[in-house]
Amino acid sequence: MSYRGEDLDLRTPQTLGTGDVGAMGARSGPIWVDDTVLACTNHAFDIALAHRAGEVRLEHLLNALTRIEVAAEALEARGVRVAALRRESATIIASEIPVGLPNGKGTPRRSDELAEVLRLAAANAARRNAPASIEDLLFVLFDQRNDLPALSLLSRHTVRTIRETPEPLPPATRYVTEPRYVTAPKQTDMQRMSSEPARSYRVDLTGTPTDSIQNSRLDALEQMVRALSSDISSERQIVSGLLKDLSKETQAQRSDQGRLQTTLVDRLGTLEQAVNQGQAPHSEALQEQLLILETALEQKLDGMARSWATLSDRLQAIESAVRERPLGGGVPADLMDRLRAVVDLKPIANRLDIIEEAVLAGGAGKGGEEGVNRLEERLRSLEAEVSRAVNANSGGLSRLETLLGNFEHQRGEMISALMQPVVERVSAVVGSAQAQQASLSELLSKVAERMGAVERALAAEIETAATKHEAYARDLGEVHEALMKLNQNQHTLAGSIDQWRTDAAGDLSVISNRLTNLDRDNERPIETLNALSAHMDTMNKMMIERYHRRNRFWYWLFGTDDWIGASWASQAAALEAERQKFKSPKSADA
């Protein structure tokens, strides 16, 4: 962290190098300060930059000291009224005309007084090999360089600015004996009374200290009102900016909510269509597998049906053949049934029928008895062969039973072997479908919950925004009322000031007229004194001439210098007239 300006090199203990320690006392080297002083100077730079000041002066530093907590505590410890100092310094800073660049690219320069104060504080701290702290800075401001013009602001808000120190003794001087008697100076010429020039009381009355104090207070009041109006306007701009940002955020949230609702509605529609139509994105492969399994199962079942139909046809043929040609000789019924089911005797029966017809047709020509005998023999041989065949076929019947048992067992195993995977696959498909249905219902419930939460959050946000809008409107109403009251107070103050100026002008005109009369009345005694002085000069000349005349021969001879006038009537009337001339100015003055 360093100073934000470019014309002041401030170093902290963390950023100060080993080679810079020796250059701390130089006027062009770095200034070693602690973090608090650096924060105060950076805050003063920010204040000057915000007000577009040309230089970072001591007023900005004093205002920054009142805003940093550690510095404010140090000021209070020295008896400074921090709040009053902050207000007046802010008023002075705000009342100045901005001279910086309006685009904000220009940065304020540091003033010479600020650099000098910081270097003196760093020099005082360098004696104890430490960075300049707030105490060193205040020591320079209060004790070392309290003659700076900007520090009069600090002295006005300080309860005790001068420490109670004993007054210095006068310098020792050598004792010189004084004479006991003082001789009066010789009077070289006579001093006469002279009239002082008339003084103009108008300037003295118009420039009294009371008027200057009132004017300064009025100026300070106008500056404070101007600063207050500028602060209120800036706060009003900030509030309007906040309201604009809030409206933008509300509109953005509303648009986001609309987009979110549209997206959710679309997704819900897609999910409903997928559930209704069974066309979920991941169910196509399952449907294909089910179709393939169903096709294979149908093929297997068709093949089994065909084989079962062929087997049933053959069994029915055997059964019908056995039933058409029953066998005797005490054969068991179940064996006969099984033989009917296995042995087909229909061709044999057909051949026997053909032989019987041939015998019956040819017996009349050769003799019936021989033919009958032959037929009986052949029948007996045929019966013997049939019995032998039947006996020989008894092992075949048992084998046929075994084959039938094995066939039925293999058919059951084959059916169970074929149906078990199908059942398992179908049960797995049903389970996955049920799980998917459950997850879909859970997802729908979660979506509904999130929609409810979004609606509740949106309602709460709208309510909060409405509450903030009402609070801002109420604050703006209060600010408007305060501005109206301030405007009325300004008009009242302006009217009072105008009335006071009018009354003061009237009073000053009356006082001026009276002073003019007094000047005119004072000029009359001066004129009288001038006339009296002229008469005294004349009498003095006359006395001198009379003194000179007494020393003449004519005065010794005749006893008077006007021996011609002495021969005339008495001069009492002339003397009385002269005496009246002297009394006339006094009566006029009275």
C-alpha positions in Angstrom: 0.0 0.0 0.0 1.4 3.4 -1.0 0.3 7.0 -1.6 -2.3 7.2 -4.4 -0.7 10.4 -5.9 2.4 10.5 -8.0 4.2 13.5 -6.4 4.6 12.3 -2.8 6.8 9.4 -1.9 5.4 7.9 1.3 6.9 4.7 2.7 5.7 2.4 5.5 7.9 0.0 7.5 6.8 -2.8 5.2 7.8 -1.0 2.0 10.9 0.9 3.1 14.1 -0.6 1.8 17.4 -0.7 3.6 18.9 1.9 1.3 16.2 4.4 1.9 16.7 4.7 5.7 19.6 7.2 5.2 17.6 9.4 2.8 14.7 9.9 5.2 15.8 13.4 6.4 16.4 14.7 2.8 13.8 17.0 1.3 13.6 15.0 -1.9 13.8 11.5 -0.4 11.0 9.2 0.8 8.9 10.0 3.9 8.7 7.3 6.5 5.2 7.1 8.0 3.1 4.5 9.6 -0.1 2.9 8.3 -2.5 5.4 10.0 -0.8 8.5 8.6 -0.7 6.8 5.1 -4.4 6.0 5.4 -5.2 9.6 6.4 -3.2 11.0 3.4 -4.8 8.6 1.0 -8.2 9.6 2.4 -7.3 13.3 2.0 -6.3 12.5 -1.6 -9.7 10.8 -2.2 -11.6 13.8 -0.8 -9.6 16.2 -3.0 -10.2 14.0 -6.1 -13.9 13.7 -5.4 -14.2 17.5 -5.1 -11.9 18.0 -8.2 -9.6 20.2 -6.2 -6.3 21.3 -7.7 -4.2 20.5 -4.7 -4.4 18.2 -1.6 -4.2 20.9 1.1 -4.2 20.8 4.9 -8.0 21.2 5.0 -8.4 17.8 3.2 -5.9 16.3 5.7 -7.8 17.7 8.7 -11.1 16.4 7.3 -9.5 13.0 6.8 -8.1 13.0 10.4 -11.6 13.5 11.7 -12.8 10.5 9.7 -10.1 8.0 10.7 -11.0 6.5 14.1 -7.5 6.5 15.6 -6.7 10.0 14.4 -10.1 11.3 15.7 -9.3 9.8 19.2 -5.9 11.6 19.1 -7.6 14.9 18.2 -10.1 14.5 21.0 -7.2 13.8 23.4 -5.8 17.2 22.5 -9.1 18.9 23.1 -10.3 19.3 19.5 -14.1 19.3 18.8 -14.0 16.6 16.1 -17.6 16.9 14.9 -17.4 20.7 14.5 -14.0 20.5 12.8 -15.4 17.9 10.4 -18.5 20.0 9.5 -16.6 23.3 9.0 -13.8 21.6 7.0 -16.3 19.8 4.8 -18.1 23.2 4.3 -14.9 24.9 3.3 -14.0 22.0 0.9 -17.5 21.9 -0.7 -17.7 25.7 -1.1 -14.6 25.9 -3.3 -14.9 26.0 -7.1 -13.7 22.8 -8.7 -10.6 23.3 -10.9 -9.8 19.7 -11.8 -10.6 18.0 -15.1 -14.2 17.1 -15.5 -13.5 13.7 -17.0 -11.7 12.5 -13.8 -8.3 11.9 -15.6 -6.5 14.6 -13.7 -5.2 13.9 -10.2 -4.7 16.6 -7.6 -1.2 17.7 -6.7 0.1 17.8 -3.2 0.5 21.2 -1.7 3.8 22.5 -0.3 2.3 22.9 3.2 1.2 19.3 3.3 4.6 18.0 2.2 6.4 20.3 4.7 4.2 19.1 7.6 4.7 15.4 6.7 8.5 15.9 6.4 8.7 17.7 9.7 6.7 14.9 11.4 9.0 12.3 9.8 12.1 14.2 10.9 10.7 14.3 14.5 10.0 10.6 14.4 13.5 9.8 12.9 15.1 11.0 16.1 13.8 7.9 17.8 14.3 5.7 14.7 10.5 5.3 14.1 8.0 6.1 11.4 5.9 9.3 11.7 2.7 8.7 13.6 -0.4 10.7 14.4 1.2 12.1 17.5 4.2 13.4 15.5 1.8 14.9 12.9 -0.3 16.6 15.6 2.9 17.9 17.3 3.9 19.6 14.1 0.4 21.1 13.6 -0.1 22.3 17.2 3.4 23.2 18.4 5.9 23.4 15.6 4.2 25.0 12.6 1.0 26.5 14.0 1.5 29.6 12.0 0.2 28.1 8.8 -2.8 29.9 7.4 -4.9 26.7 7.1 -4.4 25.8 10.8 -6.6 28.7 12.0 -9.4 26.3 11.3 -7.9 23.9 13.8 -7.3 26.5 16.4 -10.9 27.7 16.3 -12.2 24.2 17.3 -9.6 23.5 20.0 -10.4 24.0 23.6 -6.7 24.5 24.6 -4.3 25.2 21.8 -1.5 26.7 23.9 0.1 24.7 26.6 0.4 26.2 30.0 4.1 27.2 30.1 5.7 29.9 32.3 6.3 33.2 30.5 9.9 33.8 29.6 11.8 36.2 31.7 13.0 39.5 30.2 16.6 39.7 29.2 19.0 40.8 31.9 20.2 44.4 31.4 22.8 46.5 33.2 21.5 48.8 35.9 21.8 52.5 35.0 21.4 55.1 37.7 18.9 57.8 37.0 19.2 61.4 38.0 17.2 62.5 41.0 15.9 65.7 39.5 14.9 66.1 35.9 15.5 69.4 34.3 12.7 70.8 32.3 13.4 71.3 28.6 13.8 74.8 27.4 10.8 76.3 25.7 11.8 77.6 22.4 8.5 78.7 21.0 5.0 79.3 22.2 2.4 76.5 21.6 -0.9 77.6 20.5 -4.2 75.8 20.4 -5.1 74.5 16.9 -8.2 72.9 15.8 -8.1 69.2 14.9 -9.4 68.2 11.4 -12.9 66.8 11.5 -12.9 63.0 11.4 -15.3 61.0 9.2 -17.3 58.7 11.5 -19.0 56.9 8.6 -16.1 54.5 7.9 -15.6 53.7 11.5 -19.3 52.9 12.0 -19.6 50.7 8.9 -16.5 48.7 9.7 -17.1 47.7 13.4 -15.9 44.3 14.6 -19.6 43.3 15.3 -20.5 43.8 11.7 -17.5 41.8 10.5 -18.4 39.0 12.9 -22.0 39.0 11.7 -20.9 39.1 8.1 -18.5 36.2 8.7 -21.2 34.2 10.5 -23.6 34.9 7.6 -21.0 33.8 5.1 -20.4 30.6 7.1 -24.2 30.1 7.3 -24.5 30.5 3.6 -21.6 28.1 3.0 -23.2 25.6 5.3 -26.6 25.9 3.6 -24.9 25.6 0.2 -23.0 22.5 1.4 -26.2 21.0 2.9 -28.1 21.6 -0.3 -25.2 20.0 -2.3 -25.2 17.0 0.1 -29.0 16.7 -0.2 -28.8 16.9 -4.0 -26.1 14.3 -4.0 -28.1 12.0 -1.6 -31.1 12.6 -3.8 -29.1 11.5 -6.9 -27.8 8.5 -5.0 -31.4 7.5 -3.9 -32.6 8.0 -7.5 -29.7 5.8 -8.7 -30.6 3.2 -6.2 -34.3 3.3 -7.2 -33.2 2.9 -10.9 -31.0 0.0 -10.0 -33.8 -1.6 -8.0 -36.3 -1.2 -10.8 -33.8 -2.7 -13.2 -33.1 -5.6 -10.9 -36.9 -6.1 -10.4 -37.5 -6.0 -14.2 -34.6 -8.5 -14.7 -36.0 -10.8 -12.0 -39.4 -10.6 -13.6 -37.9 -11.4 -17.1 -35.9 -14.2 -15.5 -39.0 -15.5 -13.8 -40.9 -15.4 -17.1 -38.1 -17.3 -18.9 -37.9 -19.8 -16.0 -41.7 -20.3 -16.0 -41.6 -20.8 -19.8 -38.7 -23.3 -19.5 -40.4 -25.2 -16.7 -43.7 -25.3 -18.6 -41.9 -26.6 -21.7 -40.0 -29.2 -19.7 -43.2 -30.3 -17.9 -45.0 -30.6 -21.3 -42.1 -32.7 -22.6 -42.2 -34.9 -19.5 -46.0 -35.3 -19.8 -45.8 -36.2 -23.5 -43.0 -38.7 -22.7 -45.0 -40.2 -19.9 -48.2 -40.3 -22.0 -46.7 -41.6 -25.2 -44.0 -43.8 -23.6 -41.3 -42.0 -25.7 -38.9 -41.0 -23.1 -35.4 -40.2 -24.4 -33.9 -43.3 -22.9 -36.8 -45.7 -23.6 -36.2 -46.1 -27.4 -33.5 -48.8 -26.8 -35.7 -50.5 -24.3 -38.6 -50.5 -26.7 -36.4 -51.9 -29.5 -35.2 -54.6 -27.1 -38.8 -55.4 -26.1 -39.8 -55.6 -29.7 -36.9 -57.9 -30.6 -37.7 -60.0 -27.5 -41.4 -60.1 -28.4 -40.6 -61.1 -32.0 -38.2 -63.9 -30.9 -40.8 -65.1 -28.3 -43.5 -65.1 -31.0 -41.3 -67.1 -33.4 -40.4 -69.6 -30.6 -44.1 -69.9 -29.7 -45.1 -70.3 -33.4 -42.4 -73.0 -33.8 -43.6 -74.8 -30.7 -47.2 -74.5 -31.8 -46.3 -76.0 -35.2 -44.4 -78.8 -33.6 -47.2 -79.4 -31.1 -49.8 -79.4 -33.9 -47.7 -82.0 -35.9 -47.2 -84.1 -32.8 -50.9 -83.9 -32.0 -51.9 -84.9 -35.6 -49.6 -87.9 -35.5 -50.9 -89.0 -32.1 -54.5 -88.6 -33.3 -53.7 -90.7 -36.4 -52.1 -93.5 -34.2 -55.1 -93.4 -31.8 -57.6 -93.6 -34.6 -55.7 -96.5 -36.2 -55.5 -98.4 -32.9 -59.2 -97.9 -32.3 -60.2 -99.1 -35.7 -58.2 -102.4 -35.3 -58.4 -103.5 -31.7 -56.2 -106.4 -30.5 -57.3 -109.4 -28.4 -55.5 -111.9 -26.3 -55.9 -110.3 -22.8 -53.8 -107.2 -23.6 -54.2 -104.6 -20.9 -56.4 -101.6 -21.8 -53.7 -99.1 -21.1 -51.3 -101.0 -23.3 -53.9 -101.2 -26.0 -54.4 -97.5 -25.7 -50.7 -96.8 -25.9 -50.4 -99.3 -28.8 -53.3 -97.5 -30.5 -51.4 -94.3 -29.9 -48.1 -95.8 -31.3 -48.8 -98.7 -33.8 -50.7 -97.9 -37.0 -52.6 -101.1 -38.0 -54.7 -99.6 -40.7 -52.6 -100.8 -43.6 -52.7 -104.3 -42.2 -56.4 -104.2 -41.9 -56.7 -103.0 -45.5 -54.5 -105.8 -46.8 -56.6 -108.3 -44.8 -59.8 -107.0 -46.4 -58.3 -107.4 -49.9 -57.2 -110.9 -49.1 -60.6 -111.8 -47.8 -62.3 -110.5 -50.9 -60.0 -112.4 -53.1 -60.6 -115.6 -51.2 -64.3 -115.3 -51.3 -64.2 -114.5 -55.0 -61.9 -117.5 -55.9 -63.3 -120.3 -53.6 -66.2 -121.4 -55.8 -64.1 -122.6 -58.6 -61.4 -124.8 -56.9 -63.3 -126.1 -54.0 -64.2 -124.2 -51.0 -62.9 -126.5 -48.4 -59.3 -126.4 -49.6 -59.4 -122.7 -49.9 -60.9 -122.5 -46.5 -58.3 -124.7 -45.0 -55.5 -122.8 -46.7 -57.0 -119.6 -45.5 -57.3 -120.9 -42.0 -53.6 -121.9 -42.2 -52.6 -118.7 -43.5 -54.6 -116.9 -40.9 -53.1 -119.0 -38.2 -49.6 -118.2 -39.5 -50.6 -114.6 -39.8 -51.9 -114.6 -36.2 -48.7 -116.3 -35.1 -46.6 -113.7 -36.9 -48.8 -110.9 -35.4 -48.4 -112.4 -32.0 -44.7 -112.6 -32.5 -44.6 -109.1 -33.8 -46.7 -108.0 -30.8 -44.3 -109.8 -28.5 -41.4 -108.3 -30.3 -43.0 -104.9 -30.1 -43.5 -105.0 -26.4 -39.9 -103.8 -25.9 -40.6 -101.1 -28.4 -43.6 -100.0 -26.4 -41.6 -99.6 -23.3 -39.0 -97.7 -25.2 -41.8 -95.6 -26.7 -43.1 -94.9 -23.2 -39.6 -93.8 -22.2 -39.3 -91.7 -25.2 -42.7 -90.1 -24.5 -41.6 -89.4 -20.8 -38.3 -88.0 -22.0 -40.1 -85.8 -24.6 -42.6 -84.5 -22.0 -39.7 -83.8 -19.5 -37.6 -82.1 -22.2 -40.6 -80.1 -23.3 -41.2 -78.9 -19.8 -37.6 -78.1 -19.3 -37.4 -76.4 -22.7 -40.5 -74.3 -22.0 -39.2 -73.4 -18.5 -35.8 -72.6 -19.9 -37.3 -70.5 -22.6 -39.8 -68.7 -20.4 -37.6 -68.1 -17.4 -35.3 -65.5 -19.1 -38.4 -64.0 -20.8 -40.1 -63.7 -17.5 -37.0 -62.3 -15.8 -36.5 -59.8 -18.7 -40.2 -58.8 -18.6 -40.1 -58.5 -14.7 -36.8 -56.4 -15.1 -38.5 -54.2 -17.7 -41.6 -53.8 -15.5 -39.3 -53.0 -12.5 -37.3 -50.4 -14.5 -40.6 -49.0 -15.8 -42.0 -48.8 -12.3 -38.7 -47.2 -11.0 -38.7 -44.8 -13.9 -42.3 -43.9 -13.1 -41.4 -43.5 -9.4 -38.4 -41.3 -10.3 -40.6 -39.3 -12.7 -43.2 -38.8 -10.0 -40.5 -37.8 -7.6 -39.0 -35.4 -10.1 -42.4 -33.9 -10.8 -42.9 -33.5 -7.0 -39.5 -31.8 -6.7 -40.2 -29.6 -9.7 -43.5 -28.6 -8.1 -41.7 -27.9 -4.8 -39.1 -25.8 -6.5 -41.8 -24.0 -8.4 -43.5 -23.3 -5.1 -40.3 -22.2 -3.6 -39.5 -19.9 -6.6 -43.0 -18.4 -6.4 -42.6 -17.9 -2.6 -39.2 -16.3 -3.1 -40.5 -14.1 -5.9 -43.4 -13.0 -3.8 -41.1 -12.3 -0.8 -38.7 -10.4 -3.2 -41.6 -8.4 -4.6 -42.9 -7.7 -1.1 -39.4 -6.6 0.0 -39.0 -4.5 -3.1 -42.4 -2.9 -2.4 -41.4 -2.2 1.2 -38.1 -0.7 0.1 -39.9 1.4 -2.5 -42.3 2.6 0.1 -39.3 3.4 2.5 -37.5 5.2 -0.3 -40.7 7.1 -1.2 -41.1 8.0 2.5 -37.5 9.1 2.7 -37.9 11.1 -0.5 -41.0 12.7 1.0 -39.1 13.6 4.1 -36.2 15.0 2.1 -38.7 17.0 0.0 -40.4 18.3 3.2 -36.9 19.1 4.6 -36.0 20.9 1.4 -39.3 22.8 1.5 -38.7 23.8 5.1 -35.1 24.7 4.2 -36.4 26.8 1.3 -38.8 28.6 3.6 -36.1 29.1 6.2 -33.8 30.5 3.5 -36.6 32.9 2.3 -37.3 33.9 5.9 -33.5 34.3 6.5 -33.2 36.3 3.3 -36.2 38.5 4.2 -34.8 39.0 7.7 -31.4 39.9 6.2 -33.0 42.3 3.8 -35.1 43.9 6.6 -32.0 44.1 8.8 -30.0 45.7 6.0 -32.9 48.1 5.3 -33.2 49.0 9.0 -29.4 49.3 9.2 -29.3 51.6 6.2 -32.0 53.7 7.7 -30.3 53.8 11.0 -27.0 54.6 9.3 -28.6 57.4 7.3 -30.1 58.9 10.5 -26.7 58.6 12.2 -25.0 60.1 9.2 -27.4 63.1 9.3 -26.9 63.6 13.0 -23.1 63.3 12.5 -23.3 65.9 9.8 -25.2 68.2 12.1 -22.7 67.5 14.8 -19.9 68.3 12.4 -21.6 71.5 11.4 -22.2 72.5 15.0 -18.6 71.6 15.8 -17.4 73.9 13.0 -19.0 77.0 14.6 -16.8 77.0 17.8 -13.8 76.5 15.5 -14.8 79.5 13.5 -15.4 81.4 16.7 -12.0 80.3 18.0 -10.4 81.3 14.7 -12.0 84.8 15.0 -11.0 85.0 18.6 -7.5 84.0 17.7 -7.4 86.7 15.0 -8.7 89.3 17.5 -6.1 88.1 20.0 -3.4 88.5 17.4 -4.7 92.0 16.7 -4.8 92.8 20.4 -1.3 91.4 20.8 0.0 93.6 18.0 -1.8 96.5 19.5 -0.3 95.8 22.9 3.1 95.5 21.4 2.7 98.7 19.5 1.4 100.3 22.7 4.4 99.1 24.6 6.7 100.5 22.0 4.7 103.7 22.1 5.1 104.1 25.8 8.8 104.3 25.4 8.5 107.3 23.1 8.8 110.9 23.9 5.3 111.8 23.0 3.9 109.3 25.6 6.3 110.8 28.2 5.3 114.2 27.3 1.5 113.9 26.9 0.9 110.6 29.0 -0.7 108.9 26.1 0.2 107.6 22.6 -2.9 109.0 21.0 -2.7 112.6 22.2 -5.1 113.6 19.4 -7.8 111.0 20.4 -7.4 111.8 24.0 -8.6 115.2 23.2 -11.8 113.7 21.9 -14.8 112.2 23.8 -14.5 109.1 25.9 -13.9 105.7 24.1 -16.3 103.7 26.3 -18.8 103.2 23.6 -16.2 101.8 21.3 -15.0 99.4 23.9 -18.5 98.3 24.7 -19.1 97.6 21.0 -16.0 95.5 20.8 -17.1 93.6 23.9 -20.4 92.8 22.3 -18.7 91.5 19.3 -16.9 89.0 21.5 -20.1 88.0 23.2 -22.2 87.4 20.0 -20.6 84.1 19.1 -21.1 82.7 22.6 -24.8 83.5 22.5 -25.1 81.9 19.0 -23.5 78.8 20.3 -25.8 78.6 23.3 
